[in-house]
Amino acid sequence: MLFLLFHALGSFVAVLTLSLIFCVPKHFLIYSGIVGSIGWTIYIGLMETGLNEMLNMFTAALLVAVISHLFARIFKAPVTVFLIPGILPLVPGVGMYRIIYYILQENSTMAGYYFLYTLQMAGMIAIAIFITDTFFKIWNKTHQG
Amino acid sequence: MDQKSLLPEHYLLADTAALAGEIMLLAGAETTRVEDTIRRILKTSGFERCEVFVVTTGIMLTLEDWRYGTISLNRRVEEKQTNLGNIDKANSISRQFCSGQLSLQETYHQLKDMKPVTYPGWLVSLSIILTAACFTLILKGGLIECLTAAFNGIYFILARIANRKLRLNSFVFNMAASFLMAFTTMLVQSVFYPPLELEPVIAGSIMALLPGVAMTNGIRDTLEGNYMSGSARMIEAFVIAVSLALGIGVGLSACRILLDAF
Protein backbone atom coordinates (compact mmCIF):
# COMPACT_ATOMS: atom_id res chain seq x y z
CA MET A 1 0.00 0.00 0.00
CA LEU A 2 2.83 2.34 0.96
CA PHE A 3 4.53 1.27 -2.25
CA LEU A 4 1.55 2.35 -4.32
CA LEU A 5 1.24 5.62 -2.43
CA PHE A 6 4.88 6.33 -3.17
CA HIS A 7 4.31 5.71 -6.88
CA ALA A 8 1.10 7.74 -6.89
CA LEU A 9 2.86 10.74 -5.34
CA GLY A 10 5.98 10.39 -7.47
CA SER A 11 4.06 10.18 -10.73
CA PHE A 12 1.73 12.98 -9.65
CA VAL A 13 4.63 15.40 -9.22
CA ALA A 14 6.29 14.11 -12.40
CA VAL A 15 3.19 14.58 -14.56
CA LEU A 16 2.33 17.90 -12.92
CA THR A 17 5.73 19.34 -13.78
CA LEU A 18 5.54 17.78 -17.23
CA SER A 19 2.20 19.50 -17.88
CA LEU A 20 3.83 22.74 -16.82
CA ILE A 21 6.48 22.24 -19.53
CA PHE A 22 3.64 21.73 -22.04
CA CYS A 23 2.02 24.98 -20.82
CA VAL A 24 -1.20 23.42 -19.54
CA PRO A 25 -3.34 26.27 -18.09
CA LYS A 26 -2.90 26.88 -14.37
CA HIS A 27 -6.33 25.68 -13.27
CA PHE A 28 -5.93 22.33 -15.09
CA LEU A 29 -2.42 21.47 -13.83
CA ILE A 30 -3.70 19.50 -10.82
CA TYR A 31 -6.15 17.54 -12.94
CA SER A 32 -3.61 16.47 -15.56
CA GLY A 33 -1.38 15.43 -12.67
CA ILE A 34 -4.22 13.32 -11.29
CA VAL A 35 -4.85 11.67 -14.67
CA GLY A 36 -1.18 10.74 -15.07
CA SER A 37 -0.89 9.58 -11.48
CA ILE A 38 -3.91 7.28 -11.75
CA GLY A 39 -2.62 5.75 -14.98
CA TRP A 40 0.87 5.05 -13.65
CA THR A 41 -0.29 3.77 -10.25
CA ILE A 42 -2.76 1.37 -11.82
CA TYR A 43 -0.07 0.16 -14.20
CA ILE A 44 2.45 -0.44 -11.41
CA GLY A 45 -0.19 -2.01 -9.17
CA LEU A 46 -1.24 -4.44 -11.91
CA MET A 47 2.39 -5.26 -12.69
CA GLU A 48 2.76 -6.41 -9.07
CA THR A 49 -0.04 -8.93 -9.51
CA GLY A 50 1.95 -10.59 -12.30
CA LEU A 51 -0.80 -10.43 -14.91
CA ASN A 52 -0.09 -10.11 -18.64
CA GLU A 53 2.01 -7.02 -19.22
CA MET A 54 0.18 -5.90 -22.33
CA LEU A 55 -3.18 -6.25 -20.66
CA ASN A 56 -1.91 -4.09 -17.79
CA MET A 57 -0.74 -1.41 -20.19
CA PHE A 58 -4.06 -1.54 -22.01
CA THR A 59 -6.06 -1.19 -18.78
CA ALA A 60 -3.96 1.72 -17.57
CA ALA A 61 -4.11 3.54 -20.93
CA LEU A 62 -7.85 2.94 -21.17
CA LEU A 63 -8.35 4.43 -17.74
CA VAL A 64 -6.22 7.46 -18.62
CA ALA A 65 -8.18 8.02 -21.83
CA VAL A 66 -11.58 7.65 -20.14
CA ILE A 67 -10.71 10.02 -17.29
CA SER A 68 -9.26 12.54 -19.78
CA HIS A 69 -12.51 12.49 -21.75
CA LEU A 70 -14.57 12.88 -18.58
CA PHE A 71 -12.43 15.80 -17.38
CA ALA A 72 -12.65 17.38 -20.84
CA ARG A 73 -16.44 17.19 -20.64
CA ILE A 74 -16.60 18.51 -17.08
CA PHE A 75 -14.20 21.42 -17.62
CA LYS A 76 -15.14 22.12 -21.26
CA ALA A 77 -11.54 21.87 -22.42
CA PRO A 78 -9.94 19.94 -25.30
CA VAL A 79 -9.24 16.30 -24.45
CA THR A 80 -5.56 16.67 -25.37
CA VAL A 81 -4.93 18.97 -22.39
CA PHE A 82 -5.36 15.96 -20.10
CA LEU A 83 -4.60 13.11 -22.46
CA ILE A 84 -1.09 14.09 -23.58
CA PRO A 85 0.49 14.58 -20.12
CA GLY A 86 -1.54 11.69 -18.74
CA ILE A 87 -0.42 9.14 -21.31
CA LEU A 88 3.25 10.15 -21.25
CA PRO A 89 4.36 8.10 -18.20
CA LEU A 90 3.06 5.02 -20.01
CA VAL A 91 5.01 5.71 -23.21
CA PRO A 92 7.64 2.93 -23.25
CA GLY A 93 10.80 4.97 -22.72
CA VAL A 94 12.43 2.14 -20.78
CA GLY A 95 11.79 -0.26 -23.64
CA MET A 96 13.43 2.17 -26.00
CA TYR A 97 16.45 2.47 -23.75
CA ARG A 98 16.76 -1.32 -23.58
CA ILE A 99 16.73 -1.63 -27.38
CA ILE A 100 19.74 0.68 -27.58
CA TYR A 101 21.42 -0.99 -24.63
CA TYR A 102 21.23 -4.44 -26.20
CA ILE A 103 22.24 -3.17 -29.62
CA LEU A 104 25.38 -1.76 -28.02
CA GLN A 105 25.92 -5.10 -26.28
CA GLU A 106 25.63 -6.71 -29.72
CA ASN A 107 22.85 -8.87 -28.35
CA SER A 108 20.44 -8.78 -31.27
CA THR A 109 18.06 -11.34 -29.78
CA MET A 110 17.27 -9.16 -26.78
CA ALA A 111 17.27 -6.01 -28.92
CA GLY A 112 14.71 -7.61 -31.22
CA TYR A 113 12.66 -8.75 -28.25
CA TYR A 114 12.52 -5.26 -26.76
CA PHE A 115 11.82 -3.72 -30.14
CA LEU A 116 8.73 -5.86 -30.42
CA TYR A 117 7.87 -5.20 -26.78
CA THR A 118 8.06 -1.44 -27.27
CA LEU A 119 5.93 -1.59 -30.41
CA GLN A 120 3.34 -3.73 -28.62
CA MET A 121 3.17 -1.31 -25.72
CA ALA A 122 2.71 1.64 -28.06
CA GLY A 123 0.08 -0.36 -29.92
CA MET A 124 -1.81 -1.02 -26.69
CA ILE A 125 -1.88 2.70 -25.96
CA ALA A 126 -3.18 3.34 -29.48
CA ILE A 127 -5.97 0.78 -29.12
CA ALA A 128 -6.98 2.15 -25.72
CA ILE A 129 -7.20 5.72 -27.08
CA PHE A 130 -9.10 4.48 -30.13
CA ILE A 131 -11.70 2.56 -28.12
CA THR A 132 -12.31 5.49 -25.78
CA ASP A 133 -12.57 7.99 -28.64
CA THR A 134 -15.05 5.77 -30.43
CA PHE A 135 -17.12 5.22 -27.32
CA PHE A 136 -17.40 8.93 -26.59
CA LYS A 137 -18.23 9.66 -30.22
CA ILE A 138 -21.13 7.22 -30.06
CA TRP A 139 -22.16 8.76 -26.75
CA ASN A 140 -22.16 12.24 -28.35
CA LYS A 141 -24.26 11.08 -31.31
CA THR A 142 -26.87 9.36 -29.15
CA HIS A 143 -27.13 12.12 -26.57
CA GLN A 144 -27.57 15.07 -28.90
CA GLY A 145 -31.03 16.55 -29.24
CA MET B 1 -29.92 37.00 -60.36
CA ASP B 2 -29.39 39.16 -57.34
CA GLN B 3 -25.63 39.15 -57.36
CA LYS B 4 -24.19 40.89 -54.30
CA SER B 5 -20.59 41.70 -53.61
CA LEU B 6 -18.56 40.29 -50.78
CA LEU B 7 -18.74 42.26 -47.56
CA PRO B 8 -15.77 43.16 -45.36
CA GLU B 9 -17.32 40.96 -42.67
CA HIS B 10 -16.90 37.92 -44.86
CA TYR B 11 -13.21 38.58 -45.24
CA LEU B 12 -12.92 39.15 -41.51
CA LEU B 13 -14.71 35.90 -40.82
CA ALA B 14 -12.36 33.93 -43.06
CA ASP B 15 -9.43 35.67 -41.46
CA THR B 16 -10.69 34.92 -37.95
CA ALA B 17 -11.19 31.27 -38.79
CA ALA B 18 -7.70 31.01 -40.25
CA LEU B 19 -6.24 32.78 -37.23
CA ALA B 20 -7.92 30.44 -34.77
CA GLY B 21 -6.72 27.47 -36.77
CA GLU B 22 -3.22 28.84 -36.98
CA ILE B 23 -2.94 29.32 -33.21
CA MET B 24 -4.17 25.80 -32.53
CA LEU B 25 -2.00 24.15 -35.16
CA LEU B 26 1.07 26.04 -33.93
CA ALA B 27 0.38 24.87 -30.39
CA GLY B 28 0.27 21.25 -31.51
CA ALA B 29 -3.45 20.43 -31.78
CA GLU B 30 -4.72 17.45 -33.78
CA THR B 31 -5.62 18.38 -37.35
CA THR B 32 -9.10 16.98 -36.88
CA ARG B 33 -9.76 19.44 -34.06
CA VAL B 34 -8.36 22.35 -36.10
CA GLU B 35 -10.54 21.47 -39.08
CA ASP B 36 -13.57 21.14 -36.85
CA THR B 37 -13.00 24.54 -35.21
CA ILE B 38 -12.47 26.33 -38.52
CA ARG B 39 -15.52 24.68 -40.07
CA ARG B 40 -17.71 25.72 -37.15
CA ILE B 41 -16.58 29.33 -37.46
CA LEU B 42 -17.08 29.36 -41.25
CA LYS B 43 -20.55 27.80 -40.95
CA THR B 44 -21.78 30.91 -39.12
CA SER B 45 -21.49 32.84 -42.41
CA GLY B 46 -24.36 30.91 -43.97
CA PHE B 47 -22.40 30.48 -47.21
CA GLU B 48 -23.30 27.61 -49.52
CA ARG B 49 -19.97 25.88 -49.20
CA CYS B 50 -17.45 26.10 -46.40
CA GLU B 51 -14.46 23.96 -47.17
CA VAL B 52 -11.42 23.52 -45.00
CA PHE B 53 -8.38 21.37 -45.46
CA VAL B 54 -5.70 21.19 -42.79
CA VAL B 55 -2.45 19.28 -42.79
CA THR B 56 0.24 19.42 -40.12
CA THR B 57 2.07 22.19 -41.96
CA GLY B 58 -0.69 24.37 -43.34
CA ILE B 59 -4.30 25.47 -43.55
CA MET B 60 -6.46 25.98 -46.64
CA LEU B 61 -9.99 27.29 -46.43
CA THR B 62 -12.64 28.46 -48.86
CA LEU B 63 -15.94 30.26 -48.50
CA GLU B 64 -18.04 29.88 -51.63
CA ASP B 65 -21.47 31.18 -52.59
CA TRP B 66 -22.86 32.08 -56.00
CA ARG B 67 -24.59 35.15 -54.58
CA TYR B 68 -21.40 36.66 -53.22
CA GLY B 69 -18.30 35.09 -54.66
CA THR B 70 -15.42 33.13 -53.27
CA ILE B 71 -12.89 33.79 -50.55
CA SER B 72 -9.93 31.50 -50.33
CA LEU B 73 -7.14 31.63 -47.76
CA ASN B 74 -3.93 29.76 -47.36
CA ARG B 75 -1.74 29.68 -44.29
CA ARG B 76 1.61 28.01 -43.94
CA VAL B 77 2.37 27.06 -40.35
CA GLU B 78 5.91 26.63 -39.09
CA GLU B 79 7.82 26.63 -35.83
CA LYS B 80 5.57 24.46 -33.77
CA GLN B 81 5.89 24.53 -30.01
CA THR B 82 3.65 22.41 -27.86
CA ASN B 83 1.42 24.70 -25.84
CA LEU B 84 -1.70 22.95 -24.63
CA GLY B 85 -2.87 26.15 -22.94
CA ASN B 86 -3.08 28.00 -26.25
CA ILE B 87 -5.18 25.21 -27.74
CA ASP B 88 -7.57 25.51 -24.83
CA LYS B 89 -7.77 29.31 -25.12
CA ALA B 90 -8.33 29.46 -28.88
CA ASN B 91 -10.84 26.64 -28.56
CA SER B 92 -12.90 28.40 -25.92
CA ILE B 93 -12.83 31.74 -27.77
CA SER B 94 -14.14 30.13 -30.95
CA ARG B 95 -16.69 28.20 -28.93
CA GLN B 96 -17.99 31.47 -27.46
CA PHE B 97 -18.18 32.96 -30.95
CA CYS B 98 -20.13 30.03 -32.35
CA SER B 99 -22.62 30.14 -29.49
CA GLY B 100 -23.14 33.86 -30.11
CA GLN B 101 -21.57 35.19 -26.90
CA LEU B 102 -18.90 37.10 -28.82
CA SER B 103 -19.25 39.29 -31.91
CA LEU B 104 -17.01 38.75 -34.92
CA GLN B 105 -14.96 41.87 -34.15
CA GLU B 106 -14.45 40.85 -30.53
CA THR B 107 -13.46 37.34 -31.52
CA TYR B 108 -10.94 38.59 -34.03
CA HIS B 109 -9.35 40.97 -31.55
CA GLN B 110 -9.32 38.43 -28.75
CA LEU B 111 -7.54 35.94 -30.98
CA LYS B 112 -5.18 38.56 -32.34
CA ASP B 113 -4.22 39.88 -28.91
CA MET B 114 -4.33 36.51 -27.19
CA LYS B 115 -1.51 36.24 -24.70
CA PRO B 116 0.13 32.84 -25.02
CA VAL B 117 -0.05 30.70 -21.90
CA THR B 118 3.47 30.84 -20.51
CA TYR B 119 5.13 30.19 -17.22
CA PRO B 120 8.21 32.05 -15.95
CA GLY B 121 11.51 30.62 -17.17
CA TRP B 122 12.77 29.57 -13.74
CA LEU B 123 9.56 27.63 -13.08
CA VAL B 124 9.84 25.76 -16.39
CA SER B 125 13.50 24.98 -15.70
CA LEU B 126 12.65 23.75 -12.21
CA SER B 127 9.87 21.61 -13.69
CA ILE B 128 12.19 20.03 -16.23
CA ILE B 129 14.62 19.09 -13.45
CA LEU B 130 11.82 17.82 -11.19
CA THR B 131 10.28 15.81 -14.05
CA ALA B 132 13.55 14.01 -14.71
CA ALA B 133 14.14 13.34 -11.01
CA CYS B 134 10.59 12.13 -10.31
CA PHE B 135 10.46 9.82 -13.31
CA THR B 136 13.78 8.33 -12.25
CA LEU B 137 12.34 7.84 -8.77
CA ILE B 138 9.27 5.95 -10.00
CA LEU B 139 11.42 3.88 -12.36
CA LYS B 140 13.06 2.47 -9.22
CA GLY B 141 16.03 4.83 -9.00
CA GLY B 142 17.73 5.76 -5.74
CA LEU B 143 18.97 9.12 -4.46
CA ILE B 144 22.16 9.27 -6.54
CA GLU B 145 20.21 8.24 -9.63
CA CYS B 146 17.71 11.03 -9.06
CA LEU B 147 20.45 13.61 -8.60
CA THR B 148 22.14 12.51 -11.82
CA ALA B 149 18.84 12.70 -13.69
CA ALA B 150 18.19 16.16 -12.23
CA PHE B 151 21.58 17.24 -13.53
CA ASN B 152 20.69 15.77 -16.93
CA GLY B 153 17.63 17.99 -16.93
CA ILE B 154 19.96 20.95 -17.41
CA TYR B 155 20.84 19.66 -20.89
CA PHE B 156 17.20 19.70 -21.86
CA ILE B 157 16.89 23.29 -20.63
CA LEU B 158 19.94 24.27 -22.70
CA ALA B 159 18.56 22.42 -25.73
CA ARG B 160 15.28 24.33 -25.44
CA ILE B 161 17.09 27.67 -25.25
CA ALA B 162 19.30 26.76 -28.22
CA ASN B 163 16.25 25.67 -30.17
CA ARG B 164 14.53 29.00 -29.55
CA LYS B 165 17.62 30.96 -30.60
CA LEU B 166 18.73 28.94 -33.63
CA ARG B 167 15.42 27.52 -34.86
CA LEU B 168 16.91 24.45 -36.45
CA ASN B 169 15.19 21.11 -36.71
CA SER B 170 14.34 19.80 -33.24
CA PHE B 171 15.90 16.50 -34.35
CA VAL B 172 19.36 18.01 -33.81
CA PHE B 173 18.57 19.27 -30.32
CA ASN B 174 16.93 16.04 -29.21
CA MET B 175 19.96 14.13 -30.33
CA ALA B 176 22.41 16.54 -28.71
CA ALA B 177 20.49 16.53 -25.42
CA SER B 178 20.17 12.75 -25.24
CA PHE B 179 23.82 12.36 -26.24
CA LEU B 180 24.95 14.57 -23.36
CA MET B 181 22.56 12.85 -20.94
CA ALA B 182 23.86 9.38 -21.78
CA PHE B 183 27.46 10.57 -21.74
CA THR B 184 27.14 12.20 -18.33
CA THR B 185 25.31 9.26 -16.81
CA MET B 186 27.95 6.83 -18.05
CA LEU B 187 30.68 9.15 -16.79
CA VAL B 188 29.12 9.37 -13.34
CA GLN B 189 28.83 5.59 -13.22
CA SER B 190 32.40 4.84 -14.26
CA VAL B 191 34.23 7.65 -12.49
CA PHE B 192 32.33 8.61 -9.35
CA TYR B 193 29.79 5.98 -8.39
CA PRO B 194 30.09 2.48 -9.91
CA PRO B 195 26.84 0.98 -8.47
CA LEU B 196 24.79 3.60 -10.36
CA GLU B 197 21.93 2.06 -12.36
CA LEU B 198 21.98 3.42 -15.90
CA GLU B 199 18.47 2.45 -16.89
CA PRO B 200 16.32 4.53 -14.52
CA VAL B 201 18.55 7.58 -14.95
CA ILE B 202 18.55 7.61 -18.74
CA ALA B 203 14.91 6.55 -19.13
CA GLY B 204 13.86 9.17 -16.57
CA SER B 205 15.96 11.91 -18.15
CA ILE B 206 14.56 11.45 -21.65
CA MET B 207 10.96 11.23 -20.42
CA ALA B 208 10.22 14.88 -21.17
CA LEU B 209 11.76 14.48 -24.64
CA LEU B 210 9.67 11.43 -25.61
CA PRO B 211 7.29 11.95 -28.56
CA GLY B 212 4.10 11.76 -26.49
CA VAL B 213 2.41 14.65 -28.29
CA ALA B 214 3.21 13.38 -31.78
CA MET B 215 2.18 9.85 -30.86
CA THR B 216 -1.14 10.77 -29.26
CA ASN B 217 -2.08 13.15 -32.06
CA GLY B 218 -0.93 10.67 -34.68
CA ILE B 219 -3.16 7.96 -33.25
CA ARG B 220 -6.16 10.22 -32.96
CA ASP B 221 -5.76 11.72 -36.44
CA THR B 222 -5.29 8.33 -38.06
CA LEU B 223 -8.34 6.90 -36.37
CA GLU B 224 -10.40 9.90 -37.46
CA GLY B 225 -9.63 8.82 -41.03
CA ASN B 226 -7.22 11.70 -41.48
CA TYR B 227 -4.43 9.51 -42.82
CA MET B 228 -2.28 12.25 -44.26
CA SER B 229 -1.78 14.08 -40.98
CA GLY B 230 -1.93 10.90 -38.96
CA SER B 231 0.90 9.25 -40.81
CA ALA B 232 2.90 12.48 -40.79
CA ARG B 233 2.60 12.59 -36.99
CA MET B 234 3.45 8.93 -36.64
CA ILE B 235 6.59 9.48 -38.68
CA GLU B 236 7.37 12.51 -36.53
CA ALA B 237 7.03 10.36 -33.41
CA PHE B 238 9.23 7.69 -34.92
CA VAL B 239 11.88 10.21 -35.99
CA ILE B 240 11.99 11.73 -32.50
CA ALA B 241 12.34 8.26 -30.97
CA VAL B 242 15.14 7.41 -33.38
CA SER B 243 16.95 10.68 -32.71
CA LEU B 244 16.80 10.04 -28.96
CA ALA B 245 17.97 6.47 -29.43
CA LEU B 246 20.85 7.56 -31.63
CA GLY B 247 21.89 10.18 -29.09
CA ILE B 248 21.85 7.67 -26.25
CA GLY B 249 23.69 5.03 -28.22
CA VAL B 250 26.42 7.37 -29.40
CA GLY B 251 26.72 8.93 -25.94
CA LEU B 252 27.17 5.61 -24.19
CA SER B 253 29.72 4.27 -26.62
CA ALA B 254 31.61 7.57 -26.87
CA CYS B 255 32.04 7.60 -23.11
CA ARG B 256 33.15 4.00 -23.10
CA ILE B 257 35.72 4.61 -25.84
CA LEU B 258 36.97 7.71 -24.09
CA LEU B 259 37.40 5.89 -20.78
CA ASP B 260 39.16 2.98 -22.43
CA ALA B 261 41.61 5.39 -24.02
CA PHE B 262 42.73 6.76 -20.66
Boltz contact constraints between the chains, C-beta under 6 A:
constraints:
  - contact:
      token1: [A, 7]
      token2: [B, 138]
      max_distance: 6.0
  - contact:
      token1: [A, 10]
      token2: [B, 134]
      max_distance: 6.0
  - contact:
      token1: [A, 10]
      token2: [B, 137]
      max_distance: 6.0
  - contact:
      token1: [A, 10]
      token2: [B, 138]
      max_distance: 6.0
  - contact:
      token1: [A, 11]
      token2: [B, 138]
      max_distance: 6.0
  - contact:
      token1: [A, 13]
      token2: [B, 134]
      max_distance: 6.0
  - contact:
      token1: [A, 14]
      token2: [B, 131]
      max_distance: 6.0
  - contact:
      token1: [A, 14]
      token2: [B, 134]
      max_distance: 6.0
  - contact:
      token1: [A, 14]
      token2: [B, 135]
      max_distance: 6.0
  - contact:
      token1: [A, 17]
      token2: [B, 127]
      max_distance: 6.0
  - contact:
      token1: [A, 17]
      token2: [B, 130]
      max_distance: 6.0
  - contact:
      token1: [A, 17]
      token2: [B, 131]
      max_distance: 6.0
  - contact:
      token1: [A, 18]
      token2: [B, 131]
      max_distance: 6.0
  - contact:
      token1: [A, 20]
      token2: [B, 119]
      max_distance: 6.0
  - contact:
      token1: [A, 20]
      token2: [B, 127]
      max_distance: 6.0
  - contact:
      token1: [A, 21]
      token2: [B, 127]
      max_distance: 6.0
  - contact:
      token1: [A, 22]
      token2: [B, 82]
      max_distance: 6.0
  - contact:
      token1: [A, 22]
      token2: [B, 84]
      max_distance: 6.0
  - contact:
      token1: [A, 23]
      token2: [B, 83]
      max_distance: 6.0
  - contact:
      token1: [A, 23]
      token2: [B, 84]
      max_distance: 6.0
  - contact:
      token1: [A, 23]
      token2: [B, 85]
      max_distance: 6.0
  - contact:
      token1: [A, 23]
      token2: [B, 117]
      max_distance: 6.0
  - contact:
      token1: [A, 24]
      token2: [B, 84]
      max_distance: 6.0
  - contact:
      token1: [A, 24]
      token2: [B, 85]
      max_distance: 6.0
  - contact:
      token1: [A, 25]
      token2: [B, 85]
      max_distance: 6.0
  - contact:
      token1: [A, 25]
      token2: [B, 88]
      max_distance: 6.0
  - contact:
      token1: [A, 25]
      token2: [B, 117]
      max_distance: 6.0
  - contact:
      token1: [A, 77]
      token2: [B, 88]
      max_distance: 6.0
  - contact:
      token1: [A, 78]
      token2: [B, 87]
      max_distance: 6.0
  - contact:
      token1: [A, 78]
      token2: [B, 88]
      max_distance: 6.0
  - contact:
      token1: [A, 78]
      token2: [B, 91]
      max_distance: 6.0
  - contact:
      token1: [A, 81]
      token2: [B, 84]
      max_distance: 6.0
  - contact:
      token1: [A, 81]
      token2: [B, 88]
      max_distance: 6.0
  - contact:
      token1: [A, 83]
      token2: [B, 216]
      max_distance: 6.0
  - contact:
      token1: [A, 84]
      token2: [B, 212]
      max_distance: 6.0
  - contact:
      token1: [A, 84]
      token2: [B, 213]
      max_distance: 6.0
  - contact:
      token1: [A, 84]
      token2: [B, 216]
      max_distance: 6.0
  - contact:
      token1: [A, 87]
      token2: [B, 216]
      max_distance: 6.0
  - contact:
      token1: [A, 88]
      token2: [B, 212]
      max_distance: 6.0
  - contact:
      token1: [A, 91]
      token2: [B, 210]
      max_distance: 6.0
  - contact:
      token1: [A, 91]
      token2: [B, 212]
      max_distance: 6.0
  - contact:
      token1: [A, 93]
      token2: [B, 203]
      max_distance: 6.0
  - contact:
      token1: [A, 93]
      token2: [B, 206]
      max_distance: 6.0
  - contact:
      token1: [A, 93]
      token2: [B, 207]
      max_distance: 6.0
  - contact:
      token1: [A, 93]
      token2: [B, 210]
      max_distance: 6.0
  - contact:
      token1: [A, 94]
      token2: [B, 203]
      max_distance: 6.0
  - contact:
      token1: [A, 97]
      token2: [B, 202]
      max_distance: 6.0
  - contact:
      token1: [A, 97]
      token2: [B, 203]
      max_distance: 6.0
  - contact:
      token1: [A, 100]
      token2: [B, 245]
      max_distance: 6.0
  - contact:
      token1: [A, 100]
      token2: [B, 248]
      max_distance: 6.0
  - contact:
      token1: [A, 100]
      token2: [B, 249]
      max_distance: 6.0
  - contact:
      token1: [A, 104]
      token2: [B, 252]
      max_distance: 6.0
  - contact:
      token1: [A, 126]
      token2: [B, 219]
      max_distance: 6.0
  - contact:
      token1: [A, 129]
      token2: [B, 219]
      max_distance: 6.0
  - contact:
      token1: [A, 130]
      token2: [B, 223]
      max_distance: 6.0
